Amino acid sequence: MDLNIAGRTAIVCAASKGLGRACAEALAAEGVNLVINARTAEVLEQTAVDIRSRFGVRVTAVAGDITTTEGRDAVLAACPAPDILVNNAGGPPPGDFRTWGDGDWHQALQNNMVTPIQLIKAVIDGMIERGFGRVVNITSAAVKAPIASLGLSNGARTGLTGFVAGLSRQVAEHNVTINNLLPGPFETERLSANLAGAAKASGQSLEQVSQARMQANPSKRFGSPEEFGAACAFLCSAQASYIVGQNLLLDGGAFPGTL
């Protein structure tokens, strides 16, 4: 299926590995030129080299912290008029809300709510003027089914979701869409680290913990980054212009709701 976005340009945040990289690769496979961002320059540049060689698209690597004004300015200087924006940033750590001070909340909101909103603000009017724009925010399945220990993430990401719900309806008439992808457990370094921590805490082997987690999921497995990237690419496609302000949950069926 041709998604009709070849030749477009995308900013993909936190794209050196994991789900961000999967989204970048899926877009590159459709002929989209990329500006990719992550904090670690060496890993990011290697990702850029690999994507260029595999897909033959232009890839500009901009190392820096996207959650800072300086990081965002550097990315936008490299790509001031993107057709596609994929917002992504690591989530805050788990914990007990009784121990979180103002600084913890401010950082969580800055990383997972304010940063994507500021990037949307910077590019949305250009998208409207050109008559095409796709914004995809990578949030979390916790938006749909909150995880008690991830209160910082629950709050910040849900705040972004509420903001997007309003803005997306204001810009849809211009062929500009904003949607959210809500990942459950995917085969990434972050999941591996979480499983290793759970194994250590429980005294079980990593294999035992992994198998138990997979068996608890209706799909009996973890998601692959490639299928996540494919979902992102479709939301960025010309054919997805009637999908507006939606939260696409990719969790293997773990959320047990009807709606």
Buried (B, 14 or more C-beta within 10 A) or exposed (E): EEBEBEEBBBBBBBBBBBBBBBBBBBBBBBBBBBBBBBBEEEBBBBBBEBBBEEBEBEBBBBBBBBBEEEBBEBBBEBBEEBBBBBBBBBBBEBEEEEEBEEEBBEBBBBBBBBBBBBBBEBBBEBBBEEEBBBBBBBBBBBBBBBEEBBBBBBBBBBBBBEBBBEBBEEBBEBBBBBBBBBBBBBBBEBBEEBBEEBBEEEEBEEEEBBEEBBEEBEEEEBBEBEEBBBBBBBBBBEEBEEBBBBBBBBBBEBEEEEE
